Amino acid sequence: MPPSMESVAAVDLVLPEIVLRLVSALLLGAAIGFERSYRGRPAGFRTHALVCLSTSLLMLLTAYEGLWVPESSDMRVTLDPTRMAQGIMTGIGFIGAGAIMKDGLSVRGLTTAASIWITAAIGILIGVGFYVPAAISAALTLATLSAFGWLERKLPAEFYALFTVRFERSAQVDEQELRRLVMSRGFSIANLHYRFDAPKQYFEYRMVLKSTNPRHAQELSVALSERKDVLEFSLAPASD
């Protein structure tokens, strides 16, 4: 059924409110994501922005149901669009989970999973005829994935890395000395574990390091490679 002149006029009236809600959701989600990114969490700036924007999209279905449900004088139509949206988004969640990969402290694919989720939300809006909000959300999503990626790299953030170093049993370095070495390169130690391998006769320290500058990892690597008592070391940054 083609839209009536009254429906078109109604959409024009509420369009500024729709745009305001979408942009507000994007900004609020980005603000939460920035805090998470600063803490070094895998789900960061862009991920939260996309999730918040997608949930706002779904709520538009309920808020403006009268704009896309045709009126009929012969029958009363009672619809619950959120049930269909809920079923769709549940299924999309499995696809998004398949895009997430974890390797040690590194977690990859969260932004991809969020982009899959919001793409499904845009598809729901197009399916019910909310073309303008869908187009606006698609533009905001593209801007988030491109421009926000550049902005996220420029924002200050804490850097986390999993650090492992091995010494011979006879040349084991004292914990306090190792702490001074790590801290002199701009790192602080979040936690520390010990491991001793009797058959291979080596002692191992494992710790999570934190810094505000990722370049400190290279400085620490150079310092460790110059030490004759270091058998082996590994420095694996956490990443999104």
Beta strands, then each sheet from edge to edge (+ up, - down):
strand 1: 101-103
strand 2: 106-108
strand 3: 159-168
strand 4: 188-197
strand 5: 202-211
strand 6: 230-237
sheet 1: 1+ 2-
sheet 2: 4+ 5- 3+ 6-
end
